[in-house]
Amino acid sequence: MKKGLKIVTIGGGSSYTPELIEGFIKRHHELPLRELWLVDIEAGKEKLEIVGAMAKRMVKAAGIDCDIHLTLNRREALVDADFVTTQFRVGLLDARIKDETIPLRHGMIGQETNGAGGMFKAFRTIPVILEIVNDMKELCPDAWLINFTNPAGMVTEAVLRYGRWEKVIGLCNVPIMATKNEAAVLEKSEEELFFKFAGINHLHWHKVYGRSGEELTAEVIDKLYGPDAKPEKIVENIKNMRFLYEQIRQLEMLPCPYHRYYYMTDSMLKEELEEADKEGTRGQVVKRLEESLFELYKDPNLDYKPKELEQRGGAYYSDAACEVINAIYNNKGTRMVVNTRNRGAISDLPYDSAIEITSMITAHGAEPVHFGAFPSAQRGLLQLMKAMEELTIEAAVTGDYPTALQAFTLNPLVTSGDVAKVVLDELLEAHKEHLPQFKK
């Protein structure tokens, strides 16, 4: 009989790991963590050792009896795990920088999870997550997979559709940041409000309701995007371009920050090109930030999560993972926005597809809150993007070039025709080390 939980974190050398440790410490009274395994690859060994030593200091300072193991052997770590969290980046930040700079050279959005770059992140990531699932089937068949590796929606759908693994929940920090920001704008606590999110990862919309059931969406739109509003920066890695107020009013729903790439493509591209010339792409900025973070982490006296981590752009990711684990383990029925199987919650999307939606998290996983159908403006973009995701996932699994080209052609952030093919070919060449499925 186990005396506590065994949790495995793949990508354990990530700069986000201290937030994960903080989350477990914060919940230790109800989440009895017995052992935590931090797993990485040879290229991440130095970071794993730095962040692993810091994790041990944090646990010791909190007075918690938990064994922390560091390993480069994933299979060794997975044996009898209760939960597996994934936060890895295939090709490290150098791959992200290629995903940004190559499309930008051809006049396209160069971004980590959107456009050509986001599709290539999926091509590199999906085969690896499916290998992890195969290991889990053998070594920890009862474990839950909690994924916050991007692109989280496509990764979740690949696990469901091709991995045939039902015990998976995908996470994104954008809805968390939005709810905190909007509660502050309304001068209310988050507990006083109900946020109803629906869509897919990095392409969702939501409504806001008050304690008595009154809808507050229009008020939030006015406060955030009205003529006199000063837009709030919700996530670090997206330029805070002002949405067109009239358009957002017509939606009668609040947009995701990533909608700027689709609603304001030309302006966002212009900003990205200017930023790349001045201080580099976001990936290049993050690479410098990571270097300074790991210098901080080396301090033998640092035994808490430093505030500088919030500048990294993924604040609350790890804390959300801890809360999902807590909600499943303790059957809490916690309301969270997660990536899970649709099961009819959004009538405009396939029943089996992965969606990002407000859900209740219990011992049997995520139960999506029924949403129904979207109006025309949202439905058109959503269905186009889901079709693009399906093709991208298929290409990632099969390595089929025509399917990858079709996915590129469908994506509204990829210039169609000959240029799409040129960018696809350049990215395939740039990332060939991490794309063995495309070798033929």
C-alpha positions as a Markdown table, in Angstrom:
| # | Residue | x | y | z |
|---|---|---|---|---|
| 1 | Met | 0.0 | 0.0 | 0.0 |
| 2 | Lys | 1.4 | 3.4 | -1.0 |
| 3 | Lys | 1.9 | 6.0 | 1.6 |
| 4 | Gly | 1.8 | 8.8 | -0.9 |
| 5 | Leu | 1.9 | 9.9 | -4.5 |
| 6 | Lys | 4.6 | 9.3 | -7.1 |
| 7 | Ile | 4.7 | 12.1 | -9.7 |
| 8 | Val | 7.0 | 12.2 | -12.7 |
| 9 | Thr | 7.8 | 15.5 | -14.5 |
| 10 | Ile | 9.2 | 15.0 | -18.1 |
| 11 | Gly | 11.2 | 18.1 | -18.9 |
| 12 | Gly | 12.2 | 18.4 | -15.3 |
| 13 | Gly | 15.1 | 20.7 | -16.1 |
| 14 | Ser | 12.6 | 23.4 | -17.2 |
| 15 | Ser | 12.8 | 26.9 | -15.8 |
| 16 | Tyr | 9.1 | 26.4 | -14.8 |
| 17 | Thr | 9.9 | 23.6 | -12.4 |
| 18 | Pro | 10.3 | 25.8 | -9.3 |
| 19 | Glu | 6.7 | 26.9 | -9.8 |
| 20 | Leu | 5.7 | 23.3 | -9.9 |
| 21 | Ile | 7.5 | 22.6 | -6.6 |
| 22 | Glu | 5.9 | 25.6 | -5.0 |
| 23 | Gly | 2.5 | 24.3 | -6.1 |
| 24 | Phe | 3.1 | 20.9 | -4.5 |
| 25 | Ile | 4.4 | 22.6 | -1.3 |
| 26 | Lys | 1.3 | 24.8 | -1.2 |
| 27 | Arg | -1.0 | 21.8 | -1.4 |
| 28 | His | 1.0 | 19.3 | 0.7 |
| 29 | His | -1.7 | 19.2 | 3.4 |
| 30 | Glu | -4.1 | 17.5 | 0.9 |
| 31 | Leu | -1.7 | 16.2 | -1.8 |
| 32 | Pro | 0.7 | 13.7 | -0.1 |
| 33 | Leu | 3.6 | 13.8 | -2.5 |
| 34 | Arg | 6.0 | 10.9 | -1.6 |
| 35 | Glu | 8.4 | 11.1 | -4.5 |
| 36 | Leu | 9.0 | 13.4 | -7.4 |
| 37 | Trp | 11.0 | 12.3 | -10.4 |
| 38 | Leu | 12.5 | 15.1 | -12.6 |
| 39 | Val | 13.3 | 13.7 | -16.0 |
| 40 | Asp | 15.3 | 15.3 | -18.8 |
| 41 | Ile | 17.6 | 14.4 | -21.8 |
| 42 | Glu | 21.3 | 14.6 | -22.1 |
| 43 | Ala | 21.2 | 18.0 | -23.6 |
| 44 | Gly | 19.3 | 19.3 | -20.6 |
| 45 | Lys | 21.4 | 17.6 | -18.0 |
| 46 | Glu | 23.1 | 20.7 | -16.6 |
| 47 | Lys | 19.8 | 22.6 | -16.2 |
| 48 | Leu | 18.2 | 19.5 | -14.6 |
| 49 | Glu | 21.0 | 19.4 | -12.0 |
| 50 | Ile | 20.7 | 23.1 | -11.3 |
| 51 | Val | 16.9 | 23.1 | -11.0 |
| 52 | Gly | 16.9 | 19.7 | -9.2 |
| 53 | Ala | 19.2 | 21.0 | -6.5 |
| 54 | Met | 16.9 | 24.1 | -6.1 |
| 55 | Ala | 13.8 | 21.8 | -5.9 |
| 56 | Lys | 15.5 | 19.9 | -3.1 |
| 57 | Arg | 16.3 | 23.1 | -1.2 |
| 58 | Met | 12.6 | 24.3 | -1.6 |
| 59 | Val | 11.2 | 21.0 | -0.2 |
| 60 | Lys | 13.7 | 21.0 | 2.7 |
| 61 | Ala | 12.9 | 24.7 | 3.5 |
| 62 | Ala | 9.2 | 23.8 | 3.6 |
| 63 | Gly | 9.8 | 20.9 | 6.0 |
| 64 | Ile | 8.2 | 18.4 | 3.6 |
| 65 | Asp | 9.2 | 14.7 | 3.5 |
| 66 | Cys | 9.5 | 14.1 | -0.2 |
| 67 | Asp | 12.2 | 12.4 | -2.2 |
| 68 | Ile | 13.3 | 14.2 | -5.3 |
| 69 | His | 15.0 | 12.1 | -8.0 |
| 70 | Leu | 16.9 | 13.4 | -11.0 |
| 71 | Thr | 17.3 | 11.1 | -14.0 |
| 72 | Leu | 17.9 | 11.0 | -17.8 |
| 73 | Asn | 16.2 | 7.6 | -17.9 |
| 74 | Arg | 12.5 | 8.2 | -18.6 |
| 75 | Arg | 11.5 | 4.5 | -18.3 |
| 76 | Glu | 13.1 | 4.2 | -14.9 |
| 77 | Ala | 11.2 | 7.2 | -13.6 |
| 78 | Leu | 7.8 | 6.1 | -15.0 |
| 79 | Val | 7.5 | 2.8 | -13.1 |
| 80 | Asp | 4.3 | 2.9 | -11.0 |
| 81 | Ala | 3.8 | 6.6 | -11.3 |
| 82 | Asp | 0.4 | 8.0 | -10.3 |
| 83 | Phe | 0.7 | 11.2 | -12.3 |
| 84 | Val | 3.0 | 12.3 | -15.2 |
| 85 | Thr | 3.4 | 15.9 | -16.1 |
| 86 | Thr | 5.0 | 17.0 | -19.4 |
| 87 | Gln | 6.7 | 20.3 | -20.0 |
| 88 | Phe | 9.4 | 19.6 | -22.6 |
| 89 | Arg | 10.6 | 21.4 | -25.7 |
| 90 | Val | 12.0 | 19.2 | -28.5 |
| 91 | Gly | 15.0 | 21.0 | -30.0 |
| 92 | Leu | 15.2 | 23.4 | -27.0 |
| 93 | Leu | 14.9 | 27.2 | -27.5 |
| 94 | Asp | 17.1 | 27.0 | -30.6 |
| 95 | Ala | 14.2 | 25.2 | -32.4 |
| 96 | Arg | 11.8 | 27.9 | -31.3 |
| 97 | Ile | 14.0 | 30.6 | -32.7 |
| 98 | Lys | 14.0 | 28.8 | -36.1 |
| 99 | Asp | 10.2 | 28.5 | -35.9 |
| 100 | Glu | 10.1 | 32.3 | -35.5 |
| 101 | Thr | 12.8 | 33.6 | -37.8 |
| 102 | Ile | 12.3 | 31.4 | -40.9 |
| 103 | Pro | 8.6 | 32.4 | -41.4 |
| 104 | Leu | 9.4 | 36.1 | -40.7 |
| 105 | Arg | 12.0 | 36.1 | -43.5 |
| 106 | His | 9.1 | 35.2 | -45.9 |
| 107 | Gly | 6.7 | 37.8 | -44.5 |
| 108 | Met | 4.7 | 35.5 | -42.3 |
| 109 | Ile | 3.9 | 35.5 | -38.6 |
| 110 | Gly | 6.8 | 33.8 | -36.8 |
| 111 | Gln | 5.4 | 32.5 | -33.5 |
| 112 | Glu | 5.8 | 29.6 | -31.1 |
| 113 | Thr | 2.3 | 28.1 | -31.3 |
| 114 | Asn | 0.6 | 29.9 | -34.2 |
| 115 | Gly | 1.2 | 29.8 | -37.9 |
| 116 | Ala | 4.0 | 27.8 | -39.5 |
| 117 | Gly | 6.1 | 27.8 | -36.3 |
| 118 | Gly | 3.3 | 26.4 | -34.2 |
| 119 | Met | 2.7 | 23.6 | -36.7 |
| 120 | Phe | 6.4 | 22.6 | -36.6 |
| 121 | Lys | 6.4 | 22.6 | -32.9 |
| 122 | Ala | 3.5 | 20.1 | -33.2 |
| 123 | Phe | 5.5 | 18.0 | -35.8 |
| 124 | Arg | 8.4 | 17.7 | -33.4 |
| 125 | Thr | 6.4 | 17.2 | -30.2 |
| 126 | Ile | 3.6 | 14.8 | -31.1 |
| 127 | Pro | 5.9 | 11.8 | -31.9 |
| 128 | Val | 7.6 | 12.2 | -28.5 |
| 129 | Ile | 4.4 | 12.5 | -26.5 |
| 130 | Leu | 3.2 | 9.3 | -28.2 |
| 131 | Glu | 6.4 | 7.5 | -27.2 |
| 132 | Ile | 5.8 | 8.7 | -23.6 |
| 133 | Val | 2.2 | 7.3 | -23.8 |
| 134 | Asn | 3.5 | 4.0 | -25.0 |
| 135 | Asp | 5.9 | 3.8 | -22.1 |
| 136 | Met | 3.1 | 4.7 | -19.7 |
| 137 | Lys | 0.9 | 1.9 | -21.0 |
| 138 | Glu | 3.6 | -0.5 | -20.0 |
| 139 | Leu | 5.0 | 1.0 | -16.9 |
| 140 | Cys | 2.2 | 3.0 | -15.2 |
| 141 | Pro | -1.1 | 2.1 | -16.9 |
| 142 | Asp | -3.2 | 3.7 | -14.3 |
| 143 | Ala | -1.5 | 7.1 | -14.3 |
| 144 | Trp | -2.9 | 10.4 | -15.4 |
| 145 | Leu | -1.0 | 12.5 | -18.0 |
| 146 | Ile | -1.2 | 16.2 | -17.3 |
| 147 | Asn | 0.3 | 18.0 | -20.3 |
| 148 | Phe | 1.4 | 21.6 | -20.6 |
| 149 | Thr | 3.8 | 21.1 | -23.5 |
| 150 | Asn | 2.7 | 23.4 | -26.4 |
| 151 | Pro | 0.8 | 23.3 | -28.7 |
| 152 | Ala | -1.3 | 21.9 | -25.8 |
| 153 | Gly | -4.5 | 21.3 | -27.8 |
| 154 | Met | -2.9 | 19.4 | -30.6 |
| 155 | Val | -0.8 | 17.4 | -28.2 |
| 156 | Thr | -3.9 | 16.5 | -26.2 |
| 157 | Glu | -5.8 | 15.5 | -29.3 |
| 158 | Ala | -2.8 | 13.4 | -30.5 |
| 159 | Val | -2.8 | 11.5 | -27.2 |
| 160 | Leu | -6.5 | 10.9 | -27.4 |
| 161 | Arg | -6.8 | 10.0 | -31.1 |
| 162 | Tyr | -3.5 | 8.3 | -31.9 |
| 163 | Gly | -2.2 | 7.3 | -28.4 |
| 164 | Arg | -5.7 | 6.0 | -27.4 |
| 165 | Trp | -5.0 | 7.2 | -23.9 |
| 166 | Glu | -8.1 | 8.7 | -22.2 |
| 167 | Lys | -6.5 | 9.8 | -18.9 |
| 168 | Val | -5.1 | 13.0 | -20.3 |
| 169 | Ile | -5.7 | 16.7 | -19.5 |
| 170 | Gly | -4.0 | 19.6 | -21.3 |
| 171 | Leu | -3.4 | 22.9 | -19.7 |
| 172 | Cys | -2.8 | 26.5 | -20.8 |
| 173 | Asn | -2.1 | 29.5 | -18.6 |
| 174 | Val | -3.9 | 32.1 | -20.8 |
| 175 | Pro | -7.4 | 31.5 | -19.3 |
| 176 | Ile | -6.0 | 31.8 | -15.8 |
| 177 | Met | -4.4 | 35.1 | -16.7 |
| 178 | Ala | -7.6 | 36.3 | -18.3 |
| 179 | Thr | -9.8 | 35.5 | -15.3 |
| 180 | Lys | -7.4 | 37.2 | -12.9 |
| 181 | Asn | -7.2 | 40.3 | -15.1 |
| 182 | Glu | -11.0 | 40.6 | -15.6 |
| 183 | Ala | -11.8 | 40.1 | -12.0 |
| 184 | Ala | -9.4 | 43.0 | -11.2 |
| 185 | Val | -11.1 | 45.1 | -13.9 |
| 186 | Leu | -14.5 | 44.4 | -12.4 |
| 187 | Glu | -13.1 | 45.0 | -8.9 |
| 188 | Lys | -14.4 | 41.6 | -7.8 |
| 189 | Ser | -12.8 | 38.4 | -6.6 |
| 190 | Glu | -12.6 | 35.5 | -9.0 |
| 191 | Glu | -14.8 | 33.5 | -6.7 |
| 192 | Glu | -17.6 | 36.0 | -7.2 |
| 193 | Leu | -17.6 | 35.4 | -11.0 |
| 194 | Phe | -18.3 | 32.5 | -13.4 |
| 195 | Phe | -16.2 | 32.4 | -16.6 |
| 196 | Lys | -17.5 | 30.3 | -19.4 |
| 197 | Phe | -14.7 | 29.5 | -21.9 |
| 198 | Ala | -15.1 | 27.5 | -25.1 |
| 199 | Gly | -13.0 | 26.9 | -28.2 |
| 200 | Ile | -9.6 | 25.3 | -28.8 |
| 201 | Asn | -6.2 | 26.0 | -27.4 |
| 202 | His | -5.0 | 29.6 | -28.1 |
| 203 | Leu | -8.3 | 30.1 | -30.0 |
| 204 | His | -11.1 | 30.3 | -27.4 |
| 205 | Trp | -13.7 | 32.9 | -26.5 |
| 206 | His | -15.5 | 33.4 | -23.2 |
| 207 | Lys | -18.3 | 35.1 | -21.3 |
| 208 | Val | -18.4 | 36.4 | -17.7 |
| 209 | Tyr | -21.3 | 36.2 | -15.3 |
| 210 | Gly | -21.8 | 37.6 | -11.8 |
| 211 | Arg | -22.9 | 35.9 | -8.6 |
| 212 | Ser | -26.6 | 36.4 | -9.3 |
| 213 | Gly | -26.3 | 35.1 | -12.9 |
| 214 | Glu | -26.2 | 38.5 | -14.5 |
| 215 | Glu | -23.9 | 38.6 | -17.6 |
| 216 | Leu | -21.0 | 41.0 | -17.3 |
| 217 | Thr | -19.3 | 40.3 | -20.7 |
| 218 | Ala | -20.3 | 43.6 | -22.3 |
| 219 | Glu | -19.0 | 45.6 | -19.3 |
| 220 | Val | -15.7 | 43.8 | -19.4 |
| 221 | Ile | -15.4 | 44.4 | -23.2 |
| 222 | Asp | -16.0 | 48.1 | -22.6 |
| 223 | Lys | -13.5 | 48.3 | -19.7 |
| 224 | Leu | -10.8 | 46.4 | -21.6 |
| 225 | Tyr | -11.3 | 47.4 | -25.2 |
| 226 | Gly | -13.5 | 50.5 | -25.2 |
| 227 | Pro | -12.3 | 53.8 | -26.8 |
| 228 | Asp | -11.0 | 55.1 | -23.4 |
| 229 | Ala | -9.6 | 51.8 | -22.2 |
| 230 | Lys | -5.9 | 51.1 | -21.6 |
| 231 | Pro | -5.4 | 47.5 | -22.7 |
| 232 | Glu | -3.9 | 45.2 | -20.1 |
| 233 | Lys | -1.0 | 42.9 | -21.0 |
| 234 | Ile | -2.3 | 39.4 | -20.2 |
| 235 | Val | 0.6 | 37.3 | -21.4 |
| 236 | Glu | 4.2 | 38.3 | -21.7 |
| 237 | Asn | 4.9 | 36.8 | -25.2 |
| 238 | Ile | 2.1 | 38.6 | -27.2 |
| 239 | Lys | 2.4 | 42.2 | -28.2 |
| 240 | Asn | -0.4 | 44.2 | -26.5 |
| 241 | Met | -2.0 | 45.5 | -29.7 |
| 242 | Arg | -5.4 | 47.2 | -29.3 |
| 243 | Phe | -8.3 | 45.1 | -30.6 |
| 244 | Leu | -10.9 | 46.8 | -32.9 |
| 245 | Tyr | -13.6 | 47.7 | -30.3 |
| 246 | Glu | -16.5 | 47.5 | -32.8 |
| 247 | Gln | -15.4 | 44.0 | -33.8 |
| 248 | Ile | -15.2 | 42.7 | -30.3 |
| 249 | Arg | -18.5 | 44.2 | -29.4 |
| 250 | Gln | -20.1 | 42.3 | -32.3 |
| 251 | Leu | -18.6 | 39.0 | -31.0 |
| 252 | Glu | -20.4 | 39.6 | -27.6 |
| 253 | Met | -17.6 | 37.4 | -26.2 |
| 254 | Leu | -14.2 | 38.1 | -24.9 |
| 255 | Pro | -11.3 | 37.1 | -27.2 |
| 256 | Cys | -8.1 | 35.2 | -26.4 |
| 257 | Pro | -4.9 | 37.4 | -26.6 |
| 258 | Tyr | -3.8 | 35.1 | -29.5 |
| 259 | His | -6.7 | 36.2 | -31.5 |
| 260 | Arg | -4.6 | 39.3 | -32.4 |
| 261 | Tyr | -2.7 | 37.1 | -34.8 |
| 262 | Tyr | -5.9 | 36.4 | -36.7 |
| 263 | Tyr | -7.9 | 39.6 | -36.3 |
| 264 | Met | -4.9 | 41.9 | -36.8 |
| 265 | Thr | -2.4 | 39.9 | -38.8 |
| 266 | Asp | -0.8 | 42.8 | -40.7 |
| 267 | Ser | -0.2 | 44.9 | -37.6 |
| 268 | Met | 1.1 | 42.0 | -35.6 |
| 269 | Leu | 3.5 | 41.0 | -38.4 |
| 270 | Lys | 4.8 | 44.6 | -38.6 |
| 271 | Glu | 5.4 | 44.6 | -34.8 |
| 272 | Glu | 7.1 | 41.2 | -34.9 |
| 273 | Leu | 9.5 | 42.3 | -37.7 |
| 274 | Glu | 10.4 | 45.5 | -35.9 |
| 275 | Glu | 10.9 | 43.7 | -32.6 |
| 276 | Ala | 13.1 | 41.0 | -34.3 |
| 277 | Asp | 15.3 | 43.8 | -35.7 |
| 278 | Lys | 15.6 | 45.6 | -32.3 |
| 279 | Glu | 15.9 | 43.0 | -29.6 |
| 280 | Gly | 15.3 | 39.7 | -31.4 |
| 281 | Thr | 12.4 | 37.4 | -31.6 |
| 282 | Arg | 10.5 | 36.3 | -28.5 |
| 283 | Gly | 12.5 | 33.1 | -28.5 |
| 284 | Gln | 15.8 | 35.0 | -28.5 |
| 285 | Val | 14.6 | 37.2 | -25.6 |
| 286 | Val | 13.5 | 34.1 | -23.7 |
| 287 | Lys | 16.8 | 32.5 | -24.2 |
| 288 | Arg | 18.6 | 35.4 | -22.6 |
| 289 | Leu | 16.0 | 35.5 | -19.8 |
| 290 | Glu | 16.5 | 31.8 | -19.2 |
| 291 | Glu | 20.2 | 32.2 | -18.8 |
| 292 | Ser | 19.7 | 34.8 | -16.1 |
| 293 | Leu | 17.1 | 32.6 | -14.4 |
| 294 | Phe | 19.4 | 29.7 | -14.2 |
| 295 | Glu | 22.2 | 31.9 | -12.8 |
| 296 | Leu | 19.7 | 32.8 | -10.0 |
| 297 | Tyr | 18.8 | 29.1 | -9.5 |
| 298 | Lys | 22.4 | 28.3 | -8.9 |
| 299 | Asp | 22.4 | 30.4 | -5.7 |
| 300 | Pro | 22.7 | 27.8 | -2.9 |
| 301 | Asn | 20.7 | 30.1 | -0.6 |
| 302 | Leu | 17.7 | 30.3 | -3.0 |
| 303 | Asp | 15.0 | 28.0 | -1.7 |
| 304 | Tyr | 11.8 | 29.7 | -3.1 |
| 305 | Lys | 10.5 | 30.6 | -6.6 |
| 306 | Pro | 12.0 | 34.0 | -7.6 |
| 307 | Lys | 9.7 | 36.7 | -8.9 |
| 308 | Glu | 11.7 | 36.9 | -12.1 |
| 309 | Leu | 10.1 | 33.7 | -13.3 |
| 310 | Glu | 6.9 | 35.6 | -14.0 |
| 311 | Gln | 8.6 | 37.4 | -16.9 |
| 312 | Arg | 9.2 | 34.0 | -18.6 |
| 313 | Gly | 5.7 | 34.1 | -20.1 |
| 314 | Gly | 4.2 | 30.9 | -18.6 |
| 315 | Ala | 3.1 | 32.0 | -15.2 |
| 316 | Tyr | 0.6 | 29.8 | -13.5 |
| 317 | Tyr | 1.1 | 26.8 | -15.9 |
| 318 | Ser | 2.7 | 24.7 | -13.2 |
| 319 | Asp | 0.4 | 25.8 | -10.5 |
| 320 | Ala | -2.5 | 24.8 | -12.7 |
| 321 | Ala | -1.0 | 21.3 | -13.1 |
| 322 | Cys | -0.8 | 20.9 | -9.4 |
| 323 | Glu | -4.4 | 22.0 | -9.0 |
| 324 | Val | -5.6 | 19.5 | -11.6 |
| 325 | Ile | -3.7 | 16.7 | -9.8 |
| 326 | Asn | -5.2 | 17.9 | -6.6 |
| 327 | Ala | -8.7 | 17.9 | -8.0 |
| 328 | Ile | -8.4 | 14.4 | -9.5 |
| 329 | Tyr | -6.7 | 12.9 | -6.4 |
| 330 | Asn | -9.3 | 14.4 | -4.0 |
| 331 | Asn | -12.3 | 14.3 | -6.3 |
| 332 | Lys | -12.8 | 18.0 | -5.7 |
| 333 | Gly | -15.0 | 19.0 | -8.6 |
| 334 | Thr | -12.8 | 22.1 | -9.2 |
| 335 | Arg | -13.9 | 24.4 | -12.0 |
| 336 | Met | -11.0 | 24.9 | -14.5 |
| 337 | Val | -10.4 | 25.6 | -18.2 |
| 338 | Val | -8.6 | 22.6 | -19.7 |
| 339 | Asn | -8.0 | 20.7 | -22.9 |
| 340 | Thr | -10.2 | 17.6 | -23.0 |
| 341 | Arg | -12.3 | 15.5 | -25.3 |
| 342 | Asn | -15.3 | 17.5 | -26.7 |
| 343 | Arg | -18.0 | 14.8 | -26.1 |
| 344 | Gly | -20.7 | 17.2 | -27.6 |
| 345 | Ala | -19.9 | 20.2 | -25.4 |
| 346 | Ile | -19.3 | 22.3 | -28.5 |
| 347 | Ser | -21.7 | 21.3 | -31.1 |
| 348 | Asp | -19.7 | 22.9 | -34.0 |
| 349 | Leu | -16.7 | 20.6 | -33.5 |
| 350 | Pro | -16.3 | 16.8 | -33.9 |
| 351 | Tyr | -17.4 | 14.8 | -30.9 |
| 352 | Asp | -13.9 | 13.2 | -30.4 |
| 353 | Ser | -11.8 | 16.3 | -30.9 |
| 354 | Ala | -9.8 | 18.0 | -28.2 |
| 355 | Ile | -11.2 | 21.4 | -27.1 |
| 356 | Glu | -10.3 | 24.0 | -24.5 |
| 357 | Ile | -13.3 | 24.6 | -22.3 |
| 358 | Thr | -14.5 | 25.3 | -18.7 |
| 359 | Ser | -14.7 | 21.9 | -17.0 |
| 360 | Met | -15.3 | 20.3 | -13.7 |
| 361 | Ile | -12.3 | 18.2 | -12.6 |
| 362 | Thr | -13.1 | 15.1 | -10.5 |
| 363 | Ala | -11.6 | 11.7 | -9.9 |
| 364 | His | -12.7 | 10.6 | -13.4 |
| 365 | Gly | -11.1 | 13.6 | -15.1 |
| 366 | Ala | -12.5 | 16.6 | -16.9 |
| 367 | Glu | -16.2 | 17.0 | -17.4 |
| 368 | Pro | -16.7 | 19.8 | -19.9 |
| 369 | Val | -19.5 | 22.4 | -19.2 |
| 370 | His | -21.9 | 22.3 | -22.1 |
| 371 | Phe | -21.5 | 25.3 | -24.4 |
| 372 | Gly | -23.5 | 24.5 | -27.6 |
| 373 | Ala | -23.1 | 26.4 | -30.9 |
| 374 | Phe | -21.1 | 29.5 | -31.7 |
| 375 | Pro | -22.3 | 32.5 | -33.8 |
| 376 | Ser | -21.0 | 32.8 | -37.4 |
| 377 | Ala | -17.9 | 34.9 | -36.7 |
| 378 | Gln | -16.5 | 32.5 | -34.1 |
| 379 | Arg | -17.7 | 29.3 | -35.8 |
| 380 | Gly | -16.0 | 30.0 | -39.1 |
| 381 | Leu | -12.6 | 30.6 | -37.7 |
| 382 | Leu | -12.9 | 27.8 | -35.2 |
| 383 | Gln | -13.8 | 25.1 | -37.7 |
| 384 | Leu | -11.1 | 26.2 | -40.1 |
| 385 | Met | -8.5 | 26.0 | -37.3 |
| 386 | Lys | -9.7 | 22.6 | -36.1 |
| 387 | Ala | -9.4 | 21.2 | -39.6 |
| 388 | Met | -5.9 | 22.7 | -39.8 |
| 389 | Glu | -5.1 | 21.0 | -36.4 |
| 390 | Glu | -6.4 | 17.6 | -37.6 |
| 391 | Leu | -4.2 | 17.7 | -40.7 |
| 392 | Thr | -1.2 | 18.9 | -38.7 |
| 393 | Ile | -1.6 | 16.1 | -36.2 |
| 394 | Glu | -1.9 | 13.5 | -39.0 |
| 395 | Ala | 1.2 | 14.9 | -40.7 |
| 396 | Ala | 3.1 | 14.7 | -37.4 |
| 397 | Val | 2.2 | 11.1 | -36.9 |
| 398 | Thr | 2.6 | 9.9 | -40.5 |
| 399 | Gly | 5.4 | 12.2 | -41.8 |
| 400 | Asp | 3.3 | 12.6 | -45.0 |
| 401 | Tyr | 4.5 | 15.6 | -46.9 |
| 402 | Pro | 1.3 | 16.4 | -48.9 |
| 403 | Thr | -0.7 | 16.3 | -45.7 |
| 404 | Ala | 1.8 | 18.8 | -44.1 |
| 405 | Leu | 1.5 | 21.0 | -47.2 |
| 406 | Gln | -2.3 | 20.9 | -47.0 |
| 407 | Ala | -2.2 | 21.9 | -43.4 |
| 408 | Phe | 0.1 | 24.8 | -44.2 |
| 409 | Thr | -2.3 | 25.9 | -47.0 |
| 410 | Leu | -5.2 | 25.8 | -44.7 |
| 411 | Asn | -3.6 | 27.9 | -41.9 |
| 412 | Pro | -4.7 | 31.6 | -42.3 |
| 413 | Leu | -1.3 | 32.8 | -40.9 |
| 414 | Val | 0.6 | 30.9 | -43.7 |
| 415 | Thr | 0.9 | 32.6 | -47.1 |
| 416 | Ser | -0.7 | 30.1 | -49.6 |
| 417 | Gly | 0.8 | 28.7 | -52.8 |
| 418 | Asp | 4.5 | 28.6 | -53.6 |
| 419 | Val | 5.6 | 30.6 | -50.6 |
| 420 | Ala | 3.9 | 28.1 | -48.2 |
| 421 | Lys | 5.9 | 25.3 | -49.9 |
| 422 | Val | 9.2 | 27.2 | -49.7 |
| 423 | Val | 8.7 | 27.8 | -45.9 |
| 424 | Leu | 7.6 | 24.2 | -45.3 |
| 425 | Asp | 10.7 | 23.0 | -47.1 |
| 426 | Glu | 13.1 | 25.4 | -45.3 |
| 427 | Leu | 11.6 | 24.4 | -41.9 |
| 428 | Leu | 11.8 | 20.7 | -42.7 |
| 429 | Glu | 15.5 | 21.1 | -43.5 |
| 430 | Ala | 16.2 | 23.3 | -40.5 |
| 431 | His | 14.5 | 20.8 | -38.1 |
| 432 | Lys | 15.5 | 17.5 | -39.8 |
| 433 | Glu | 17.3 | 16.2 | -36.7 |
| 434 | His | 14.0 | 16.2 | -34.8 |
| 435 | Leu | 11.7 | 15.1 | -37.6 |
| 436 | Pro | 12.7 | 11.5 | -38.5 |
| 437 | Gln | 9.1 | 10.7 | -39.6 |
| 438 | Phe | 9.6 | 13.1 | -42.6 |
| 439 | Lys | 12.8 | 11.5 | -43.8 |
| 440 | Lys | 11.2 | 9.8 | -46.8 |
